[in-house]
Amino acid sequence: MLATPVGPSRGRPRQFDPDAALLAALHVFWTRGYDGASLSDLTEAMGITRPSLYACFGNKESLFRKALDLYERDKLAFMTQALLAPTARGVAAAMLRDALAMLTTSEGGRACFGVMHAVASSTYDESMRQEVITRRAAYEQALLARFERAEAEGDFPGYTAQALCAYCLCLLSGMSVQAGSGADFARLHTIVETALALWPGR
């Protein structure tokens, strides 16, 4: 019996790792912002051509959203984990210390991705800015809900969940700005430990 001829496979196999390419794109957006990241910057860092970028990730906006997905999954997982702490102070300690570790590593940019993009230049694409703000709001709401539970449990008498939630978010934003301006681990560590020493309640 004659063997059935096998035709050529359809399409050409990708010559790059999509996960590695997306991580490289995240680093470009992280350090240069959405506006500052040109397609040439992105394709060079990702090691792919423009047609490959479009075929795998879509346009620049789609690539940015996928980079946000990656950032939330890999870089912001500590925030979800922190909410499991038994006290509000434990939540704050976990969040601030993990943020300190993230901000002082050499990988990627030193400023928080979400903060950096929310306060980007006036030429920042408004739809992308709103994308970041919407995602950030979800994390803020989760933190507020956790602190509201702590308030009901009498975790911090004399203070409100809204006030302490805003305080934590300001600390995270301030640390991000300082890190982006070159503050080292020692300076940021002092901020974290001082905030926790002053934390009300248990």
Backbone torsions as a table, in degrees:
resi	resn	phi	psi	omega
1	MET	NA	133.8	179.9
2	LEU	-76.8	139.9	178.5
3	ALA	-70.3	141.5	177.5
4	THR	-73.2	124.9	-179.1
5	PRO	-64.1	140.3	179.3
6	VAL	-99.2	119.9	-179.2
7	GLY	-75.4	167.1	179.2
8	PRO	-64.5	144.8	178.8
9	SER	-67.1	145.6	-178.4
10	ARG	-77.8	138.8	179.0
11	GLY	74.4	166.6	178.8
12	ARG	-106.6	135.6	179.6
13	PRO	-63.4	146.0	178.0
14	ARG	-64.5	140.1	179.9
15	GLN	-102.6	23.8	179.5
16	PHE	-149.2	162.1	178.7
17	ASP	-91.2	111.4	-177.6
18	PRO	-57.8	-36.4	-179.5
19	ASP	-66.8	-43.6	178.3
20	ALA	-65.9	-38.9	179.6
21	ALA	-65.2	-40.5	179.7
22	LEU	-66.6	-39.1	177.2
23	LEU	-62.2	-39.7	177.6
24	ALA	-64.4	-39.7	177.5
25	ALA	-64.3	-40.5	177.7
26	LEU	-57.6	-43.7	179.8
27	HIS	-63.5	-36.8	178.1
28	VAL	-66.4	-48.1	178.0
29	PHE	-62.2	-38.2	-177.0
30	TRP	-63.4	-42.1	-175.3
31	THR	-89.4	-26.4	-174.5
32	ARG	-113.6	-10.2	-176.1
33	GLY	79.7	171.0	-178.4
34	TYR	-68.2	-48.4	-178.4
35	ASP	-63.4	-40.9	-174.5
36	GLY	-75.4	-12.4	-178.8
37	ALA	-91.8	102.1	178.1
38	SER	-80.5	162.4	177.1
39	LEU	-60.9	-34.2	177.7
40	SER	-65.6	-41.5	176.8
41	ASP	-59.6	-45.0	-175.9
42	LEU	-67.1	-49.4	-177.7
43	THR	-65.5	-35.2	178.4
44	GLU	-65.3	-45.9	-179.6
45	ALA	-66.9	-36.0	-177.3
46	MET	-81.0	-15.2	-179.9
47	GLY	70.8	32.4	-178.8
48	ILE	-134.5	169.8	177.3
49	THR	-90.9	166.4	177.1
50	ARG	-60.9	-44.5	177.4
51	PRO	-57.9	-37.7	178.4
52	SER	-67.3	-38.4	177.7
53	LEU	-61.3	-48.9	-179.0
54	TYR	-63.0	-40.2	-176.6
55	ALA	-67.8	-36.8	-174.9
56	CYS	-92.5	-37.7	-171.7
57	PHE	-118.4	-8.9	-175.6
58	GLY	85.9	-154.5	-178.4
59	ASN	-81.7	-174.0	-176.6
60	LYS	-62.2	-40.1	179.7
61	GLU	-62.3	-43.5	179.1
62	SER	-64.9	-40.4	177.6
63	LEU	-61.8	-41.4	179.6
64	PHE	-63.2	-42.5	178.3
65	ARG	-63.8	-39.8	177.5
66	LYS	-66.3	-35.0	176.4
67	ALA	-66.5	-37.6	175.3
68	LEU	-63.0	-41.0	177.6
69	ASP	-58.8	-45.2	-180.0
70	LEU	-63.8	-42.8	-179.9
71	TYR	-61.5	-45.1	-179.9
72	GLU	-64.2	-39.2	-177.4
73	ARG	-71.5	-43.1	-172.8
74	ASP	-98.6	-32.6	-173.6
75	LYS	-101.7	-24.9	-177.6
76	LEU	-107.8	9.6	178.5
77	ALA	-60.2	-28.2	-179.1
78	PHE	-63.1	-29.4	-178.6
79	MET	-68.7	-42.8	177.4
80	THR	-64.3	-41.3	179.7
81	GLN	-65.7	-37.1	-178.2
82	ALA	-62.2	-31.3	-178.0
83	LEU	-66.0	-12.5	-179.9
84	LEU	-84.7	-7.2	179.9
85	ALA	-61.1	148.0	-173.9
86	PRO	-72.8	-18.5	179.6
87	THR	-131.2	162.3	177.5
88	ALA	-63.0	-38.4	177.4
89	ARG	-63.0	-39.2	177.2
90	GLY	-63.8	-38.4	176.2
91	VAL	-61.4	-49.2	-179.1
92	ALA	-61.8	-43.3	-178.9
93	ALA	-61.4	-45.8	-179.6
94	ALA	-63.7	-44.4	-178.9
95	MET	-63.5	-49.0	-175.0
96	LEU	-68.3	-41.4	-178.6
97	ARG	-70.4	-37.5	177.4
98	ASP	-70.5	-36.9	175.5
99	ALA	-63.6	-39.6	176.9
100	LEU	-58.2	-45.9	179.9
101	ALA	-62.1	-41.9	-178.9
102	MET	-66.8	-42.1	-175.1
103	LEU	-72.0	-20.2	-175.8
104	THR	-107.6	13.7	172.6
105	THR	-88.2	161.7	-179.6
106	SER	-84.5	-8.6	-176.3
107	GLU	-78.7	123.3	177.1
108	GLY	73.5	-158.4	-179.6
109	GLY	-83.1	166.9	-177.8
110	ARG	-97.3	-17.6	177.7
111	ALA	-92.5	149.3	179.7
112	CYS	-60.5	129.7	-177.2
113	PHE	-53.8	-49.2	-177.9
114	GLY	-63.9	-45.4	179.5
115	VAL	-62.7	-45.4	-177.1
116	MET	-59.4	-42.3	-177.1
117	HIS	-78.2	-28.4	179.3
118	ALA	-71.2	-26.0	-179.0
119	VAL	-112.6	28.6	-177.3
120	ALA	-68.5	177.8	-175.4
121	SER	-61.3	163.4	-177.0
122	SER	-65.9	-16.2	178.8
123	THR	-90.1	4.0	-179.1
124	TYR	-61.1	134.8	179.5
125	ASP	-57.8	120.7	-172.0
126	GLU	-63.7	-38.4	-179.2
127	SER	-65.0	-37.0	178.4
128	MET	-71.5	-36.7	177.2
129	ARG	-62.8	-43.8	178.6
130	GLN	-66.6	-32.2	176.5
131	GLU	-59.8	-45.5	-179.7
132	VAL	-67.4	-43.4	-178.7
133	ILE	-61.9	-41.9	-180.0
134	THR	-63.0	-43.8	179.8
135	ARG	-66.6	-40.8	179.8
136	ARG	-63.8	-37.6	-179.1
137	ALA	-60.9	-33.5	179.7
138	ALA	-65.1	-40.5	177.5
139	TYR	-68.0	-39.8	179.3
140	GLU	-63.6	-39.5	179.7
141	GLN	-66.4	-38.4	178.1
142	ALA	-64.7	-39.6	178.0
143	LEU	-66.6	-43.2	179.0
144	LEU	-61.4	-43.1	179.9
145	ALA	-61.5	-39.8	178.4
146	ARG	-65.4	-40.1	179.8
147	PHE	-72.6	-30.8	175.5
148	GLU	-64.3	-37.7	176.0
149	ARG	-65.2	-41.7	179.2
150	ALA	-64.5	-37.2	178.0
151	GLU	-63.3	-43.3	179.4
152	ALA	-64.1	-27.4	179.4
153	GLU	-86.5	2.1	-180.0
154	GLY	73.7	30.6	-174.9
155	ASP	-69.4	-33.6	-177.1
156	PHE	-142.4	77.7	-178.8
157	PRO	-55.7	137.8	177.0
158	GLY	90.8	-4.4	-179.8
159	TYR	-127.5	161.1	178.7
160	THR	-109.3	155.5	177.3
161	ALA	-60.3	-39.3	-179.0
162	GLN	-62.5	-42.0	-177.9
163	ALA	-65.8	-44.9	-177.6
164	LEU	-73.6	-30.7	174.7
165	CYS	-64.3	-47.0	178.5
166	ALA	-61.7	-38.0	178.8
167	TYR	-61.5	-47.4	179.2
168	CYS	-61.4	-43.7	-178.4
169	LEU	-66.2	-36.4	176.7
170	CYS	-66.3	-38.7	177.2
171	LEU	-62.7	-45.4	179.8
172	LEU	-62.6	-43.1	179.4
173	SER	-65.8	-44.3	-180.0
174	GLY	-62.8	-41.0	176.9
175	MET	-62.4	-39.8	179.6
176	SER	-63.0	-44.6	179.6
177	VAL	-64.0	-43.6	-179.9
178	GLN	-65.5	-40.8	177.9
179	ALA	-61.5	-41.4	179.1
180	GLY	-65.6	-22.3	179.0
181	SER	-92.8	2.0	174.8
182	GLY	105.6	6.2	179.3
183	ALA	-61.5	137.5	-177.6
184	ASP	-90.3	179.3	-176.9
185	PHE	-58.5	-43.7	-176.0
186	ALA	-59.8	-43.0	-178.9
187	ARG	-66.0	-46.9	-178.7
188	LEU	-68.0	-35.0	177.9
189	HIS	-63.3	-38.9	177.9
190	THR	-62.5	-40.8	178.6
191	ILE	-61.3	-47.1	-178.2
192	VAL	-61.9	-50.4	-175.4
193	GLU	-68.8	-32.7	176.5
194	THR	-66.5	-44.0	178.9
195	ALA	-60.2	-41.6	-178.8
196	LEU	-71.8	-33.0	177.8
197	ALA	-67.0	-30.5	179.9
198	LEU	-90.7	-1.1	-174.8
199	TRP	-64.5	132.5	-179.4
200	PRO	-76.1	151.5	175.6
201	GLY	78.8	-163.7	-172.7
202	ARG	-88.4	NA	NA
